[in-house]
Amino acid sequence: MSEEEKKDFGDKAEEAAKDFQEDVKEAFDPKNPESGKTVAIIAHLTIIGWIIAIIMNSSNKTEIGSFYVRQVLGIGLLGLVLGIIPVINLIAWIFPFILWLISLIGAINGTQKPVFLVGEHFQKWFKSL
Protein backbone atom coordinates (compact mmCIF):
# COMPACT_ATOMS: atom_id res chain seq x y z
CA MET A 1 0.00 0.00 0.00
CA SER A 2 1.48 3.35 -1.01
CA GLU A 3 1.68 6.37 1.27
CA GLU A 4 -1.07 8.10 -0.70
CA GLU A 5 -3.41 5.12 -0.31
CA LYS A 6 -2.67 4.98 3.43
CA LYS A 7 -3.40 8.68 3.82
CA ASP A 8 -6.61 8.36 1.80
CA PHE A 9 -7.68 5.37 3.91
CA GLY A 10 -6.92 7.26 7.13
CA ASP A 11 -8.91 10.28 5.96
CA LYS A 12 -11.90 8.11 5.07
CA ALA A 13 -11.74 6.33 8.43
CA GLU A 14 -11.59 9.65 10.29
CA GLU A 15 -14.57 10.98 8.34
CA ALA A 16 -16.56 7.79 9.03
CA ALA A 17 -15.77 8.07 12.75
CA LYS A 18 -17.02 11.67 12.83
CA ASP A 19 -20.22 10.66 11.02
CA PHE A 20 -20.75 7.83 13.49
CA GLN A 21 -20.21 10.15 16.44
CA GLU A 22 -22.81 12.59 15.07
CA ASP A 23 -25.28 9.72 14.51
CA VAL A 24 -24.81 8.53 18.10
CA LYS A 25 -25.38 12.04 19.46
CA GLU A 26 -28.56 12.34 17.42
CA ALA A 27 -29.82 8.86 18.35
CA PHE A 28 -29.41 9.45 22.08
CA ASP A 29 -30.31 13.13 22.19
CA PRO A 30 -32.96 13.74 24.88
CA LYS A 31 -34.79 16.05 22.46
CA ASN A 32 -35.14 13.17 19.99
CA PRO A 33 -38.33 11.23 20.86
CA GLU A 34 -36.87 8.05 19.38
CA SER A 35 -34.04 8.17 21.94
CA GLY A 36 -36.36 7.47 24.85
CA LYS A 37 -38.20 4.83 22.86
CA THR A 38 -34.92 2.97 22.30
CA VAL A 39 -34.17 3.02 26.03
CA ALA A 40 -37.73 1.87 26.78
CA ILE A 41 -37.46 -1.14 24.49
CA ILE A 42 -33.99 -2.10 25.71
CA ALA A 43 -35.26 -1.99 29.32
CA HIS A 44 -37.57 -4.90 28.50
CA LEU A 45 -34.76 -7.17 27.27
CA THR A 46 -33.63 -9.19 30.31
CA ILE A 47 -31.92 -7.85 33.40
CA ILE A 48 -28.83 -6.96 31.38
CA GLY A 49 -30.95 -4.92 28.99
CA TRP A 50 -32.54 -3.16 31.95
CA ILE A 51 -29.12 -2.28 33.36
CA ILE A 52 -28.00 -0.98 29.96
CA ALA A 53 -31.22 1.07 29.75
CA ILE A 54 -30.53 2.62 33.16
CA ILE A 55 -27.01 3.59 32.07
CA MET A 56 -28.27 5.00 28.77
CA ASN A 57 -31.08 6.88 30.48
CA SER A 58 -28.85 8.31 33.22
CA SER A 59 -26.61 10.03 30.68
CA ASN A 60 -29.54 11.39 28.61
CA LYS A 61 -32.72 11.39 30.69
CA THR A 62 -35.93 11.12 28.73
CA GLU A 63 -39.42 10.95 30.16
CA ILE A 64 -40.41 7.79 28.31
CA GLY A 65 -37.10 6.07 29.06
CA SER A 66 -37.40 6.77 32.78
CA PHE A 67 -41.05 5.68 32.75
CA TYR A 68 -40.26 2.24 31.31
CA VAL A 69 -37.13 1.73 33.44
CA ARG A 70 -39.35 2.18 36.51
CA GLN A 71 -42.15 0.04 35.12
CA VAL A 72 -39.92 -2.88 34.16
CA LEU A 73 -38.21 -2.78 37.56
CA GLY A 74 -41.61 -2.99 39.25
CA ILE A 75 -42.79 -5.85 37.04
CA GLY A 76 -39.60 -7.77 37.69
CA LEU A 77 -39.79 -7.31 41.44
CA LEU A 78 -43.47 -8.26 41.42
CA GLY A 79 -42.66 -11.48 39.57
CA LEU A 80 -39.84 -12.25 41.98
CA VAL A 81 -41.98 -11.68 45.08
CA LEU A 82 -44.96 -13.62 43.73
CA GLY A 83 -42.68 -16.41 42.53
CA ILE A 84 -41.50 -17.07 46.07
CA ILE A 85 -45.00 -18.16 47.12
CA PRO A 86 -45.06 -21.92 46.32
CA VAL A 87 -48.83 -22.40 45.98
CA ILE A 88 -49.32 -19.74 43.32
CA ASN A 89 -45.90 -20.00 41.66
CA LEU A 90 -47.13 -20.76 38.11
CA ILE A 91 -49.85 -18.12 38.18
CA ALA A 92 -47.39 -15.72 39.77
CA TRP A 93 -45.14 -15.92 36.72
CA ILE A 94 -47.96 -15.68 34.20
CA PHE A 95 -49.31 -12.40 35.62
CA PRO A 96 -45.97 -10.49 35.48
CA PHE A 97 -45.32 -11.93 32.01
CA ILE A 98 -48.62 -10.50 30.79
CA LEU A 99 -47.78 -7.14 32.41
CA TRP A 100 -44.31 -7.24 30.80
CA LEU A 101 -45.82 -7.98 27.38
CA ILE A 102 -48.33 -5.11 27.69
CA SER A 103 -45.50 -2.83 28.80
CA LEU A 104 -43.29 -3.89 25.87
CA ILE A 105 -46.09 -3.16 23.40
CA GLY A 106 -46.49 0.30 24.94
CA ALA A 107 -42.74 0.92 24.65
CA ILE A 108 -42.71 -0.13 21.01
CA ASN A 109 -45.64 2.20 20.31
CA GLY A 110 -43.91 5.02 22.20
CA THR A 111 -46.77 5.56 24.65
CA GLN A 112 -46.52 5.90 28.42
CA LYS A 113 -49.37 3.75 29.61
CA PRO A 114 -48.91 2.23 33.08
CA VAL A 115 -49.76 -1.45 33.38
CA PHE A 116 -53.06 -2.17 35.09
CA LEU A 117 -53.38 -2.47 38.87
CA VAL A 118 -49.76 -1.71 39.76
CA GLY A 119 -48.27 0.58 37.11
CA GLU A 120 -49.07 3.85 38.89
CA HIS A 121 -47.55 2.48 42.09
CA PHE A 122 -44.32 1.58 40.28
CA GLN A 123 -44.04 5.14 39.00
CA LYS A 124 -44.43 6.55 42.52
CA TRP A 125 -42.20 4.03 44.30
CA PHE A 126 -39.30 4.27 41.84
CA LYS A 127 -39.58 7.96 40.92
CA SER A 128 -35.87 8.53 41.62
CA LEU A 129 -34.86 6.40 38.59
Secondary structure, DSSP 8 states (H G I E B T S, - for coil): --HHHHHHHHHHHHHHHHHHHHHHHHHT-TTSHHHHHHHHHHHTSHHHHHHHHHHHHHHS--HHHHHHHHHHHHHHHHHHHHHH-STTHHHHHHHHHHHHHHHHHHHHHT-----TTTHHHHHHHTTT-
